[in-house]
Amino acid sequence: MPGLNGYQVLAQLKKNKSTAHIPVIILSALSRESDILEGLERGANDYLTKPFSPEILLSKIKKVLSEQNDNSNLHRSL
């Protein structure tokens, strides 16, 4: 990405109140354990390395959206 790397974009999304709630799945060629851990520690909901399977990506998207919906329902019940 020109100008910013994915971690910088993630940081901007998470610090902005209007975008902090948006789930993020990192899709990257960086596949070292340290890269994956850094992405997750910086607030990504999941991390997928290239090359990737479209079926796995769809599964991760469904999981993240389901977790977000579950959390939303929990907050409403409190």
N, C-alpha and C positions, 0 to 999 in steps of 0.2 A: 504494500500500500504506500503510495507516495505521501511523504510528509509525516505520517504517524505510523507507529507499529501497532499491532493488535492490542498489546498490553496498555498502551497509551489511550487508545480508543475506549477500552474497557474501563480504565480509570476515569475518563471523562463521563462516560455513561453512568457509572456508579456514584459519582459525586454530585450529579445533577438530580435534584429532587424529582423532576418530571420524567426522567428516564431511568432512575435507579431501580425501578421495579421490573424493567424489561429483562427477561431471561436471556442469557448469552451462552452459546455453545461455540467454543473456539474450534475452528477447523484449520489445521496448520500442518506444514511439512516438518516442523520442529517436533521430534518424537522422543527426545531424551526424557527420562523420568523427571529431571530437574525442570525442564520446560513445562511439562504437564502439571507438576506440582505448583509451579509459579503461576500458571494461568488459573488454577483452581483457588490458590491462596489469594489471588487478586480479585476474586469474586465471580469467576465464570461458573456457570451451573454444570457444565460438562466440557469435555475436551475430546476431540476426535482428530486422529492423524491421517495425513494423506499417504498413499492412496486410501480412499475410503469406499465403503459399500453404501449405496443409496438406501438400502434397507436398514442398515445400522443407523445411519443419520436419521431416517424417519422414526426409528424406534427411540432414539435419544430425544428427538423433538417431542414426541408423544409423552415420554417420561417427564421431561422438564415442564411441559404444559400441565400435565396431571398434578405434579407436585405443587406448581404455582396455584392451581385451582384448589387443591386440598388446603394449602396455607391460607388462601383467601377465605374459604369456608370456615376455617378455624378462627380466624380473626373476627369474622362476623358473629360467631357464636359466643365469643367472650364478651 
